[in-house]
Amino acid sequence: NVTAKVEEWTALNAKEKIYNYGSQPPLQLAIGDNFERMDTDWNFGGLGGNEDATIKHCACLLHWNGARKYWLDDGFNEDLVNSTYTPCKSSREKRRKKNKIMYDEKKKNASLIAIQ
């Protein structure tokens, strides 16, 4: 249960101050090595810290990390939100195909266990 682990890390941090910077550290600590690496095309970051960001590759997620979030009065790159930007189709299709293979494999394994 990731939520319970995050709550444990948050409570520990309140007592011992083992990390800074909000909600991301306890989530990372709770997840540990239990994650899947994403294609580098997946996330384009820096949009809240770089006023002149240019998306040089196809990205599936636009990430406003940094202090200047587009919804703030002094935010950066609001034009990307209201543009005709569309995520990279090839990355989305690769992810769907990989998920389908994993789902089919789990379904097959469950069927084999049920037969035994």
N, C-alpha and C positions, 0 to 999 in steps of 0.2 A: 504494500500500500504506500504509494509515493506521498500522498497527502500526510499520512502519519509520520513518515520520515522527515518531511519538510518541517512539520510542527515540532518534532524532536530537535532538529538542528536550530530552529528559530528560538526555542526555549533555552537551549544550551548557549546560544549566542547572547541572549538577554542576560545570562549570568556571567559569562566569561569573555564576551566580545572577541570571538574568533574570526569574524569576517566583517566587511563593510559592504556598502553599495546595494542595499535593498534586497529584493526577492530572488535575484538570479543565483547568488552563492548557495543558499540552502537547497534550491532545486537541483543545482549541479551536484552538490554533496549527496543528496538523496538518490539521484539517478546513478551516480558513480560511473562505472563502465558499462552499464546496461542501456546502451543506445545504439542507434544505427547511423553510420556516417552517411551524409547526403552528398549527392553530386555537387561539385563546386558551383554549378550553374544555379543551384537552388536559391541561394540567398545573396542579395546585393545590399550590403550594409553601408553605413556612413552617411546616410541621407540627412540625418539631423545634426551633422557636424561639418558637412562639406557643402558650402553654398552653391558651388558650381559642379555638382556631381553629374557625371555623364555615364550612362549605362553602356558599357562597351561590349557586354555580352548579354546573351539571353538570360533572364532571371525569372524565377518563379515566385519569389517573395521580395518585396521592396521593404527594407528594414530602416526605420528612422531611429537608429541608435545615435546618441549624442543629445545635447541639450535643446537643440532648435527643432523640435517636432513641428510638422507642418500645420497642426491645428492651433499652435500658439501664435500670438500676434507677431512675434519676431522669428517665426519658423522658416525653414528652408524647404525648397523643392515641392511646394504645394501644386505646382503645375503638373507634376507626375500623377498626382491623385486624380486630377480632373482631365487627364489626357486620354488618348485612345490606347494607352499602354496595355498590352496583353502578355501574359506569361509565355514563356518558351514552350511551345507545343511539344518539341522533341523530349524535353526533360519530363514533362507531365506524362507523355505516352510511355517512356521508359519506366517510370515509377509505377504506373498502372499495370504494365506487363509484369514487372517484378512482383508486385503485390498479388496478382492473379496466380502466378506460379507458386508463391508461398501458400496462398489459400488452398489451391488445388492439392498441394503436397500434404498439408495438414488434414484436409478432408480425406485423402487417400489413406493416410496413416490411421485416422480415426476409424475408418471402415475396416482396415485390417485388424485393428485391436478388437473391434466389435465382433468380428468373425471368430476370433480365437476364443 
